[in-house]
Amino acid sequence: MKHQSNVERLEDVRVHDWYRFVFAYSDKLVEGLFEEFGVSADDLVLDPFVGTGTTALVAKRHGVDAIGVDTSPASVLSARAKTTWDVDLSTFRRRREELLRKVEPAFREITTGGNRRLDQFGEASAESVSLDQYNFSVPEKTPKGWLSEAPRRKMQVLRHHVAAFPDDAVTDLFRLAMIAILPEDVGNVRFGPEATRDRTAEGDRDVKHILSRKLDRIESDLEELQQVMQNGEIDPGETEIIDGDARRIGETLPERSRLLESDRHVDGVDYVITSPPYPAEHDYTRNQRLELVWLGECDDNDDLQRIKRRNIRSHTKNIYVDDDEGERTDIRAIDRVDEIVERMETIIEEENVTHGFGQNYPRVIEEYFGGMQHHLEAVYDLLAPGGVAAYVVADSGSYWQVEVETAAILAEIAADRVGFADPEVRLWRNVAATTADYDEIEENVLLLRKPDRPPEA
Ligand SMILES: C[S@@+](CC[C@H](N)C(=O)[O-])C[C@H]1O[C@@H](n2cnc3c(N)ncnc32)[C@H](O)[C@@H]1O
């Protein structure tokens, strides 16, 4: 029997904050949907664009099983680490101590003396350290200026020692701490929401202090969680985080998900709660670039292309010549999509737009909605009869202020082409527009229902 009554006890356990990114959505919104839907411990929840794991974590706290899917290795690591609560804390403490002991002299050396040896500084330091064991030329692909020289070298030292740990769930917590502190406190990056270099933040950092604080947070949250689990106050749901493309989950989840195959969930997924990308110029791989580089997932341009190609097409920097989801779904047969594409094509013609990105705006619209149609078809098949899907998406005016009513168009595709019943678009909030001349854009929750199984004759 799973309990829900003590979930409140965990209010102070801020696992969500172990690592967040600028595109994460509010756990309160997810909590509200759980309550409204009456999600119960027998249910199975899916977040096909799980990002940093918000939905999966809420589900776990409520004692509900959940599957999360994402294309970003940084997000997969984050969602997985945040939802793995049975790690051995004594191993964590032992490795933490070892790690801090190993990095400390190197960090001091970096701050005080470049490649000089500490024992050359006289009696002030009894310990001598050589930095020769570290390869400061990797990872290579850090965007220029996003890390100052001394913090970069310290992070390279940290990475070196984390890489020497066994590859297991405890080490995932150190990897997560490492990537979380990069954009939060160590790098010179500003998110507005796009990541840009912050010249005002340049300089050295006390990486040991920043890292210790992050590890303290993780440790004390896990202590608390393990205690309430031991007391039987909470029986967390099982969570599976899968590295995959939400447009292909119709094939990948039946192959790779244990939860979907388990006897507990024979009817399939009961609820989808998610926030997919929407057509705007948000480049997820750029916003997580430091994290991806530091995880070794972005050693060259091919790595980056591989991640980008699996992403739903939502901006002009991930459109490829062989993309054909718009065509394969004949997406322009949807009047609203056709109107948007036509308006953009007219602007391109009338204004004689020849620059690459602008020319790609109409293609983003076609490929986005074509890709989302494939995704919605897969979700429909995975949902149990009567299952509900909630999509949090914003409208967009990023492209020459041509209005794209994302939720309304997805509702039309879901109902007319996929078979969902009674789609509902509900305003969640108005948010300040970031890239257009609009003052505000709508962020909506799109609700889709799969019809119940017809009563047996
Ligand atoms: C708006 S974010 C989700 C944020 C999440 N709700 C959270 O709270 O962290 C969208 C996510 O979709 C992922 N993504 C983009 N294309 C994808 C695809 N085709 N399949 C799965 N995930 C994808 C991105 O990597 C990103 O993490």
The ligand as a Gaussian input file, in Angstrom:
#p B3LYP/6-31G(d) Opt

LIG

0 1
 C       10.687000      22.732000     -21.639000
 S       11.880000      21.511000     -21.351000
 C       11.126000      20.469000     -20.139000
 C       11.331000      20.978000     -18.759000
 C       10.804000      20.068000     -17.680000
 N        9.347000      20.142000     -17.577000
 C       11.425000      20.474000     -16.355000
 O       10.698000      20.845000     -15.445000
 O       12.647000      20.451000     -16.252000
 C       11.822000      20.554000     -22.791000
 C       12.738000      19.345000     -22.775000
 O       12.467000      18.601000     -23.950000
 C       13.670000      17.970000     -24.354000
 N       13.471000      17.527000     -25.753000
 C       13.522000      18.231000     -26.897000
 N       13.219000      17.443000     -27.942000
 C       12.947000      16.219000     -27.429000
 C       12.539000      14.986000     -28.017000
 N       12.376000      14.853000     -29.333000
 N       12.346000      13.939000     -27.193000
 C       12.515000      14.034000     -25.859000
 N       12.905000      15.178000     -25.251000
 C       13.111000      16.246000     -26.033000
 C       14.735000      19.002000     -24.109000
 O       15.995000      18.395000     -23.970000
 C       14.230000      19.627000     -22.802000
 O       14.831000      19.002000     -21.694000

